[in-house]
Amino acid sequence: MSAERTGVDSASIALLAVALVIGVVELIYKPFLFGPIAFAAMLVGATVSARYQRFGRVAMFVLVFCFMFGVSYAVWNSRALY
């Protein structure tokens, strides 16, 4: 197995990082607006490269936690969901 990083690997890690940043934003501000964008970026990033599938799984769990906590906090605090 080669230790070189290809363009696909770089795109994958960039999409997963973007998904995590959007996940933090959805935790704080309008989870139903940013949630689908974060999940789409995470799914594409996790399936494009086999090298970063474990990071994709971690990103998935973080996004689910941020979404669930963001939605429950928005409902409890009477904020807009979308």
Residue pairs with C-beta under 8 A, 6 or more apart in sequence:
6 49
8 48
8 49
9 49
9 51
9 52
11 45
11 48
11 49
12 45
12 46
12 48
12 49
12 51
12 52
12 56
13 45
13 49
13 52
13 55
14 45
15 41
15 42
15 44
15 45
15 48
16 41
16 42
16 45
16 46
16 52
16 55
16 56
16 59
18 41
18 45
19 38
19 39
19 41
19 42
19 45
19 59
19 63
20 38
20 59
20 62
20 63
22 34
22 37
22 38
22 41
23 34
23 38
23 59
23 62
23 63
23 66
23 67
24 66
25 34
26 33
26 34
26 35
26 38
26 63
26 66
26 67
26 70
27 66
27 67
27 69
27 70
27 73
28 70
30 74
30 79
30 80
30 81
30 82
31 66
31 67
31 70
31 71
31 74
31 81
31 82
32 71
32 81
32 82
33 82
35 63
35 67
35 70
38 63
38 66
38 67
39 63
42 56
42 59
42 60
42 63
45 52
45 56
45 59
46 52
46 53
46 55
46 56
46 57
46 59
46 60
47 56
71 81
73 79
74 80
74 81
75 81
